[in-house]
Amino acid sequence: MTVVAGLIFAAACLSVALTGLLSLGDIQDPVQLSDAKGFAGFWAFLGAVALGFAALAWWMQGNEKDG
């Protein structure tokens, strides 16, 4: 269950990052452009962390020891 929740959260974060990156071409102001890049980078980082934790949970689930 943790893996699924992590993957869903990662997909949501990465979709926000992708939307932010795809909308960079519409921004003319350099300050807003810099802020938008930071916003998209933050969400991409958050998605990568979520993917890492989901992978860690999946690995831990497969390496459980009985007893």
C-alpha positions in Angstrom: 0.0 0.0 0.0 2.9 2.4 0.8 4.4 1.8 -2.6 1.1 2.6 -4.4 0.6 5.8 -2.4 4.2 6.8 -3.1 3.8 6.2 -6.8 0.5 8.2 -6.9 2.1 11.1 -5.0 5.2 11.0 -7.3 3.0 11.0 -10.4 1.1 14.0 -9.1 4.3 15.9 -8.2 5.9 15.1 -11.5 2.8 16.2 -13.4 2.9 19.6 -11.7 6.6 19.9 -12.5 5.9 19.0 -16.2 3.1 21.5 -16.4 5.3 24.2 -15.0 8.2 23.4 -17.4 5.9 23.3 -20.4 4.4 26.8 -19.5 7.9 28.5 -19.4 7.6 29.6 -23.0 4.6 31.9 -22.2 6.5 33.9 -19.5 8.1 37.2 -20.7 9.3 38.6 -17.3 12.8 37.3 -16.3 11.9 37.4 -12.6 8.7 35.4 -13.1 10.6 33.0 -15.4 13.2 32.4 -12.7 10.5 31.8 -10.1 8.7 29.4 -12.4 11.8 27.4 -13.0 12.4 27.2 -9.3 8.7 26.1 -8.8 9.0 23.4 -11.4 12.4 22.3 -10.0 11.0 22.0 -6.5 8.1 19.8 -7.7 10.4 17.6 -9.8 12.7 17.2 -6.7 9.7 16.3 -4.6 8.6 13.7 -7.1 12.0 12.2 -7.3 12.1 11.9 -3.5 8.7 10.3 -3.5 9.9 7.8 -6.2 12.9 7.1 -4.0 10.8 6.4 -1.0 8.4 4.2 -3.0 11.4 2.2 -4.3 12.8 1.9 -0.8 9.4 0.7 0.5 9.2 -1.8 -2.4 12.7 -3.1 -1.7 11.9 -3.4 2.1 8.7 -5.3 1.3 10.6 -7.8 -0.8 13.4 -8.3 1.8 11.2 -9.0 4.8 12.4 -11.8 7.0 9.9 -14.1 8.7 10.1 -14.3 12.4 
